[in-house]
Amino acid sequence: MPMLRSLASKKQLLDLALLAKRATGKSILMQLLEIITLRRGYGELFAFEYYDFKLYDDRKFPDAKKHEFLGTRTETKVCQAVNSIHWDMIEEDKLMTYAVLTGIGLPVPRTFAVYHRGGRYFAPAVTVTTPENLADYLRNGAPYPLFAKPAHSSFGCGGFALGSLDRPADRLHMVDGTSAQVDAFVAGLDHVGGRNTIANGYIFQELLAPHPIIRQACGTISSVRLLVLLHDDGPRIFRAVWKVPRKASMTDNFHHGVSGNMLAWIDVETGSVQRVIRGMGREREDVTTHPDTGERLMGLRLPDWETLLKVGLEASAALPKLRFLHFDIAMTDRGPVIFEINVEGSFDLVQLPAPAGLYDETLRTFLARYATDPAVRRVHEKAVRRLGNGVPPGA
C-alpha cells in the first residue's frame, strides 16, 4: 500500500509538471532543478508546494521572489524562533484561550457547557461529566443553536454546528443538513477523525451569527486569519486572509483545499477583498462570486475592519512572549469575536491567495531582530541582505 501511494504521488507530480509546461513552456527538467533549489532554500518547499504556489511561473515570481515562499517544513522553526514554548498552552487549549482573553476584556464566544469526564470547570458554563448527563443537557438544557468543538483540536476537527433539536424524533439537526440521534451523537464525541477528542473536554458554545454583510456574501459565519508581529514598540498587522465558507459548511476551515471552502486575500489597509481562490494543485482556481449565494466577493469590503484590527492588536500586546501570532477573528452581528489563537498557523493558508510569499522583507527583518537564538538571527540577517538584493540562496 505505501508503494501504491508513492506511485500515485509521483503520477500526480508528473501531471502537475506537464500542466506547468503547457502553461509556461518551462521544461520538466528546469522545473525539477527549481524544486531541488527551493527545497534547499529558506522555504524548504516540498515538490507539491512548488506547484500549489505556481512558482514555475517566472512572470509572476522572479527567482528571488520564489524563495520568499515558506513551506510546511518551516512552520514550527519560524514560529518557535520568536515565540516562547512556555506560553503555548494559551493557544493550544481553547478554554485557556477564552479564559485569558476574557480576563483581558476581549470578545470571545459565550461558552454554555463543558463536557469532560474529570469535571473540568469553566465558569459560568455548566460542567457535564457523563454521556448520560450530556444527552440530558442536549435534550433539556441546551440553548440552540450551538457550536460544539474539542478544547484541543486543529483544522476544524470535531466541530459541529447544531441547529436545533427535534424532540419527538430525539434527533439533532446540523447546520449542514445532516442529523443524528442524541445518544449516537454523544457516543461519537469520544473519537472524531481518529482522535481522542474528549481528553481535554468538549466545548458547547454559542453559534455566532454573521454580520449582515457576511451573511449576504456567504450565508454563514466566517473569520479572518490575521497575522500580527509584536515589536518592542508594539504590535503591527502583517497579513490578513478571509476564510470564505460554503453556505452549509460546519466550519470555515480551508483544510488545504479539501473542505471546499475558499480563501480571500485582504488589503490590510482597507479591509477589501483583492483575490479569492479555491482548491489546490490542478483544481485550484480563482473565484469572483460565491458559488452558493451568487454574491460578488471581489472588491467586497469586510465589516468593522478597523475594530477587527484593533482586537488583534490588543490581543497581541497582551501576550508579550508570543511575538508572531495568527488570530482567527469572526465577523459577527455583534462585532469582531476571536475564535482562536494559533502560534503555528498553516503557512499555505496565507500564501495561496497572496501576491507574494510570507518570507518578505518585513518578516525577514523581524526574525533577524527578534529570534532568540543568535545562530537563527544570523540566518535571517543573511537572508535580509541577499534576498533584499535579489540574490537567491546558493547564487
ROVOSE-291718 format. One record per atom (N, C-alpha, C): y, x, z. Coordinates in steps of 0.2 Angstrom, whole numbers, plus 5000, padded with zeros to 4 digits. Last residue first. Example, Ala and Ser with C-alpha at 12.3 -4.5 7.8 and 13.67 -1.06 7.14 Angstrom:
498950645035;499550685036;500050645039;497250665039;497850625039;498450665039;
***
This chain:
515751174975;516051194969;516351264970;515151134987;514751174983;515151194977;516050974988;515651024991;515251064986;517550964976;516950934980;516550994983;519250964977;518651014976;518050984980;520450904979;520050884973;519450924972;521150934990;521250974984;520850954978;520450864999;521150844998;521450884992;519250924999;519250854996;520050834994;519651045006;519351045000;519450974996;520351005018;520551055014;520251045007;519450915024;520150895023;520450945018;518250985025;518250935020;519050915019;518651075035;518451105029;518551045023;518750975045;519351015044;519251045037;517450945046;517850895044;518550925042;516851055052;516551025046;517150985042;517651075064;517651125058;517451095052;517150965071;517850965069;517951015063;515851015074;515950955069;516650945067;516151115082;515751135076;515851075071;516651055093;517051095089;516751115082;516450885097;516050945096;516550985091;517250775096;517250805102;516850875102;518450735084;517750745085;517750785091;519850725081;519550695087;518850705088;520250785069;520650795075;520350775081;519250765060;519450835061;519850845067;519350625060;518750655063;518850735064;520650605054;520450585060;519850615064;520450665041;520950695046;520850675053;519450575036;519350645037;519750685042;520150455036;519550465041;519450535041;521250485027;521350455034;520750465038;520550525015;521050575019;521150545026;518950445016;519550465013;519950505017;517650395017;517750455020;518450485016;517350275011;517650275018;517850335020;517850264994;517450274999;517750275006;518750134985;518650204987;518150204993;518849994983;519050034978;518950114979;517549894991;518149934991;518249984985;516349824992;516949794988;517549834988;515549934998;515349904992;515949864988;516149975010;516250015004;516049984998;515849905021;516549915020;516649955014;514449895020;514749835021;515549845019;513950025021;513949995015;514349935015;514050055035;514550085030;514550055024;513849945048;513549965042;514049995037;514450025064;514449975059;514149995052;514250075078;513950095072;513850035067;514849985087;515050055087;514850095080;515549825085;515049875083;515249945083;515749675094;516049745093;515449785090;515949505089;515649555092;515949625090;516949395088;516249385088;515849445092;518449355094;518049415092;517349385093;519449245085;519049245090;518549305089;521049185079;520549235079;520149235085;521248995081;521449065080;520949115080;520648875082;521048895087;521248965087;519848875070;520448825071;520848835077;519549055066;519348985069;520048935069;518849185060;519449145059;519349075060;518149315070;518149245067;518749215066;517849475069;518349435071;518349365067;517049615073;516949555069;517349505072;517549785072;517649725076;517449665071;517149945074;517049895069;517049825073;517950095080;517550035081;517649985075;518150245087;518050215080;517650155081;518350275100;518850285095;518850255089;518050245115;517750225109;518250225103;518650265126;518150315125;517750295118;519550155128;519850225126;519250275124;519850005125;519150045126;519250115124;521049945123;520649935130;520049975131;521349975110;521650005115;521350005122;520449875104;520349945103;520649985109;521049755108;520349775110;520249845109;522249765101;522249765108;521549785111;521849775088;522249825090;522149825098;521249645086;520849705085;521249765088;522349565089;521749555093;521349625092;523249605078;523449615085;522849615090;522549555067;522649625068;522849645075;522649415070;521949445070;522049525071;524049395069;523749385075;523049415076;524149415055;524549465060;524249455067;523349315050;523249385049;523549425054;523149175050;523349205056;523249285056;522049165035;522449135040;522549185046;522149265020;521749245026;522249225031;522549215004;522749255010;522449225016;521749244989;521749204995;522049245001;521449324978;522149314980;522249274986;519949244975;520349304973;521049284975;519349124977;519349174983;519849224981;519448954973;519649024971;519749064977;518048844976;518748864978;518848934976;516848794975;517248804969;517948824970;515948794985;516448754986;516948744979;514848884981;514748814984;515348764983;515349004976;514848964972;514748894974;517149034975;516549024979;516048974976;517649144962;517749074965;517049074970;517449274958;518149254958;518249184962;516449414960;516449344961;517249324961;515349544953;516049524955;516049444955;513749584957;514249564953;514849544956;512049654958;512749654961;513249624955;510849674953;511049604955;511749594957;510549804953;510749774947;510949704948;511249824969;510949854964;511149824957;511649664977;511549744977;511249764971;512749524981;512149554978;512149634979;514449504977;513849484980;513249524977;516249524980;515649544977;515049514980;517949524977;517449494980;516749504976;519649584980;519049584976;518449554980;520749554988;520849594982;520249594977;521449434998;520849454995;520949494989;522749485010;522549445004;521849475001;523349535021;522849495023;522549455016;524349635019;524549565018;523949515020;523849755024;524549745025;524649665024;522549765020;522649755027;523349745028;521749675008;522349715009;522549705016;519949665008;520549635010;521149695011;518549624999;518949675001;519649655002;517249525004;517849525000;518249585003;515549485000;515949525004;516649525000;514349345003;514749394999;515149435003;512549295005;513249295007;513649355003;511249325002;511649284998;512349274999;510549415010;510749345013;511049305008;510449535004;509849495003;510049425006;511449625005;511449584999;510949534999;511449685018;511349725012;511149685006;511949575026;511249605026;511049645020;512949495029;512849515022;512149545021;513249365039;512949425038;512749445031;513649245044;514049275038;513749345036;512349125047;512749175049;513149205043;511649015041;511749015048;512249065051;512348945026;512149005030;512148995037;512848845018;512348825023;512048885027;513848915010;514048855014;513548835019;513849085012;513749025008;513748965013;515249185019;514549155019;514549105014;516049335018;516049265015;515349235015;516849445027;516149425026;516149345024;518149545023;517949475024;517249465022;518649695029;518249665024;518049595027;519749835031;519649765033;519149735027;520249985039;519949945034;519849875036;521150025050;520950075045;520650035039;522450015062;522049975057;521850025051;522550115076;522850095069;522250065065;523050135093;522550115088;522950105082;523950285100;523750215100;523350195094;524050415101;524650375102;524550305101;522850465099;523150475105;523750435107;521950325090;522350395090;522550405097;520650235085;521050245091;521350315091;520450135071;520450205073;520950215079;519549995066;520050025069;519950095072;519049875054;518949945057;519549975060;518349715054;519049755055;518849825058;517749595046;517449655049;518149705048;518049425049;518249485046;517949545049;516949285047;517349335051;517549395046;516749105047;516649165044;517049215048;516148935046;516448985050;516249055047;516248845030;515948865037;516248925040;516748825018;516448775021;516148785028;517648915010;516848925010;516448875014;518948855009;518648905004;517948915004;519048755019;519148735012;518848795007;518848835030;518348785029;518448765021;519948925029;519248955028;518748895027;520948835031;520948875025;520248895024;520648785044;520648735038;520648775032;519448895053;520148875051;520148835045;517848825059;518348875055;519048845054;517348815075;517548785069;517948825065;515848895083;516548895082;516748855075;514848825094;514848845087;515548835084;514748905110;515048855105;514948875098;513048965114;513748965114;514048915110;511749035122;511948975119;512648965120;510849185121;511449155122;511549085118;509449255129;509649215123;510349185125;509049415135;509249355136;509449325129;508349535133;508949535137;509349475137;507149485128;507149535133;507749535137;507049395117;507249365124;507349425129;506549455106;507249435106;507549415112;505649565100;505649535107;506349515108;505449545083;505749575088;505649535095;504949475071;504549535074;504849565080;505849375069;505949435065;505549495067;505849335086;506149315080;506149385075;504949285100;504949345095;505249315088;505449185108;505149245111;505149305106;505749075101;506349115103;506049185106;504748985099;504849035094;505449085095;504848895110;504248945109;504449005104;505948825105;505948865111;505448915111;505448755094;506048805093;506048845099;504448685100;504248735095;504848785094;505148595108;504648645111;504448695106;505848525097;506248565103;505748615106;505548545080;505348515086;505648555092;506848585068;506248605072;506148565078;507548595051;507448565058;506848595062;508848645039;508148645042;508148605049;510148645036;509748595033;509048585036;510948735042;510748755036;510248705033;511148685055;511748685050;511448695043;509748595061;510148655060;510648645055;509148485073;509348495066;509848545065;507748465083;508448495082;508548505075;506948315089;507048375084;507748405084;506448195094;506448265098;506448325093;506648075088;506148125085;506048185089;507648025097;506947985095;506448035093;508648135096;508248115102;507648075101;509048255087;508848195085;508348175091;510448355090;509848335092;509648265090;511348465079;511348405083;510548405085;511548605074;512048555073;511948495077;511448765078;511148705080;511648645079;511148905070;511748865071;511348795072;510449055076;510348985074;510948945076;509949225075;510449175075;510349105073;508949325073;508849275079;509449225079;510049445066;509349425068;509349375074;511249495062;511149415062;510449395064;511149625063;511049595056;510949525056;510449635079;510849665074;510749625068;510549605097;510249605091;510749635086;510549545113;510449615109;510149605103;510549415115;511149455118;511149525115;510249305101;510049355107;510649395109;510949145099;510849215097;510549255103;511548985094;511049025098;510949095095;512848875094;512548935091;512148975096;512948695093;512948755097;512748815092;513948535093;513448595090;513548655094;513148495109;513148515102;513748495098;512948545124;513448515121;513448535113;511448515133;511748555128;512348515125;510648435142;511248465144;511748495139;509548375136;509948335141;510548365143;508848455127;508748385127;509248345131;509148585131;509248565124;509248495123;508648575145;509348585143;509548565136;507248565142;507648515146;508348515144;507048685136;506948625132;507248565135;507348765147;507748775141;507648715137;506248735156;506948715158;507448725152;505148775149;505248705150;505948685152;505348915148;505448875142;505448805143;506548965162;505848955159;505948915153;507848995165;507349045166;506649035163;509548985163;508948955162;508449005162;511148965169;510649015168;509948975168;512648915162;512048895165;511548945164;514249005164;513648975160;513048955164;515449055168;515148995171;514548965168;514349195172;514749135174;515349125169;512849235170;513449245166;513949185168;511349315174;511849275176;512549295172;509649305172;510249345170;510849295171;508249275175;508849245178;509549275177;507149335169;507349365175;507949335178;507149255157;506649245162;506749275169;508549175151;508249245152;507749235158;509749105142;509049095143;508749165145;511349035146;510949105145;510249095147;512648925140;511948945144;511749005142;513948935135;513748875139;513048885143;515249035131;514549035132;514348975137;516549025119;516349005125;515549005126;516949185110;516649115110;516449095117;518549255115;517849265113;517549195113;520149335116;519749275114;519049295112;520549435130;520449425123;520049365121;520649485143;521049425141;521049415134;519849575149;520449595146;520949545144;518849485152;519249525158;519849545155;518349465140;518649405144;519049435149;517849585136;518449555133;518749505136;516849605146;517349655146;517949625142;515949495143;516249505150;516849545150;515649515130;516049455131;516349465138;514949635131;515449625127;515949575129;513849585139;514349645141;514949645137;513349495130;513549475136;514049525139;512849585120;513449535118;513749505125;512649755120;512449695123;513049645123;513349855113;512649835111;512349775114;514549875118;514549845111;513749825110;514349925130;514949875129;514849835123;513450025129;513249965131;513749905130;514150145125;513850105120;513650035122;514750235134;515150165133;514750125128;514050345132;514050315139;514450245139;514350405120;513750365121;513750325128;516050395114;515550415120;514950365120;516450435098;516350385102;515850405108;516550535088;517150515092;517050465097;515250555083;515750615084;516350605088;514550435082;514450475088;514950535089;514950405069;515250365074;515150405081;514350505061;515050495061;515350465067;512950495065;513350555067;514050545066;512650355061;512650375068;513050445069;512950365047;513250315051;513250335058;512350445037;512950475041;513150425046;511350375031;511150435035;511750465039;512050285023;511750265029;511550315034;513450385016;512850345016;512550325023;515150375010;514650395016;514050345016;516150434998;515650385000;515150405005;516750544994;517150504999;516650445001;516250604983;516050624989;516350594995;516850534972;516150514974;515950544981;518050604972;518050534974;517350514976;517750724965;517850724972;517850664975;517550664951;516950704955;517150704963;518150494949;518150564948;517650604953;517750334947;517650384953;517550454950;517950264936;518150234942;518150294948;517450344926;518150314925;518350294932;516150384930;516650434931;517350404930;514950304937;515550284933;516050334934;514050324946;513950354940;514450344935;514250254957;514550314957;514450354951;513950124962;514150134955;514450204954;513450094974;514150104974;514450124967;512150084971;512450024974;513250034973;511850214966;511850154961;512250094964;511850284977;512250304971;512350254966;510950214985;511650214987;512150234981;509750264980;509950194979;510650184980;509750394984;509750384977;510050304976;510850414999;510150404996;510250384988;512050535003;511850475000;511150474998;512950625011;512150625012;511850555009;514250645011;514050575012;513350565013;514450775009;514650755015;514350685017;512950825000;513650825001;513850795008;511650814996;511850875000;512550875002;511750694988;511350694994;511450754999;512650734978;512850694983;512450684989;511750814971;512350844974;512650804979;510750724967;510550784972;511150814975;511550644959;511150614965;510950674970;511850724949;512450694954;512050674960;510650744943;511050804946;511550784951;510350614939;509950654944;510250714947;511350604929;511350554935;510950594941;510950694920;511550704923;511650664930;509750634916;509750704919;510350714923;510150524910;509750514916;509750584920;511850524904;511150544904;510850534910;513050404902;512850464906;512150464906;513550284896;513250344892;513050404895;513750174904;514250234904;514150284899;512850074902;513550054904;514050114903;511650144899;511950094894;512650084896;511550214911;511550254905;511850204899;511350114920;511950154921;512050194914;510150064916;510650024916;511350064916;509350174919;509350154912;509950114911;509450184933;509650234929;509750214921;508850064936;509550074938;509850124933;507450094932;507850034929;508650044930;507250194941;507250214934;507650154930;507250124953;507750184952;507850194944;506150044951;506750014952;507350064950;505150144950;505250104945;505950064945;505250194963;505350234958;505550194951;504750074970;505450104971;505650154966;503450064966;503950014964;504650034965;502950184971;502950174964;503450124962;503050154985;503350214982;503450204975;502150044986;502950034987;503350094984;500950104983;501250054978;501950044979;500850194994;500950224987;501250164982;500750105004;501350145004;501450174997;499450045000;500050005000;500650045000;
***
